[in-house]
Amino acid sequence: MADIKIQKLTKEELAKMGVFSWPIWEKESSRFDWKYDSVEQCYLLEGDVTVTYSGGKPVRFGKGDFVTFSKGLACIWDIKIPVKKHYNFK
């Protein structure tokens, strides 16, 4: 089942995973549809987002959260505060 996992990781855990060397993506406040063709992991440096997907409750995350989106997830991103995040596709 397609889903979203939110974690609070320590700086040490993030560094061990190489998160701080991942590319950075930024997006202004907006609302848009998105579908994940592969697993994405990301670490939010800034932002406040609510993601809604079929079969699940709205999921809210923001600065300091480590988020994993499963392959095949179709959702709507609603960015309340502009996002800046490190990201990695698996």
Secondary structure, 3 states (H helix, E strand, C coil): CCCEEEECCCHHHHHHHCHHHCCEEEECCEEEEEECCCCEEEEEEEEEEEEEECCCCCEEEECCCEEEECCCCEEEEEEEEEEEEEEEEC
